[in-house]
């Protein structure tokens, strides 16, 4: 019988990448004129609230997702992929040292590296490939016969539930949760982190930090060139 590989599961935005691939993508689409200039105005208020620490980051991202869905219909997949590849080429090295080194270490130890993101699959696929991940899950946006996006997203609720995605990957890829590791940075990662043997809250927001302390998970913070383990 084939030996099952242990799994190490990571969020990407804010956990490995030092920003959000999705937010970078939307801003670049506006800059290139693929999305109209007024697109930014639709989420600017939520952005300002977040910058002033008067609003919630998740609320800001949800607003950008809403705007993205309202403008993606009719955009060609090729134009979107080209834009995503530009961002990856320019910013593929803008990663946190802690998670970058952890990924390398676990790869050498034979772990199956799994990434689950709420960013579009066409950008997280490319980013994850650069880092050596074995499998990457992200939102899959449907395209029609012409090669343009239809505005529909497949399996939204499944991808939103990172625990369900992890369960699917374990079953499909013949993996084991024994000695498993998980790394995330917000409360949306909690169900995923609950499943693994060793959960790491990396640069956590308040909701994840509170939960991590109750569960006695490792909390790691990377600021500038210093890594703190709490």
ABEGO torsion letter per residue (X at the ends): XBBBBBBBBBBABGAABABBAAAAAAAAAAAAGABBAAAAAAAAAAAAAAAAGABBAAAAAAAAAAAAAAAABGBBAAAAAAAAAAAAAAAAABBBAAAAAAAAAAAAAGBBBBBBBABBAAAAAAAAAAAGBABBBBBBBBBBAAGBBAGBBBGAAAAABAAAAAAAAAAAAGBBABGBBBBBABAAAAAAAAABABBBBBGBBAAAAAAAAAAGBBBBBBBEABBBBX
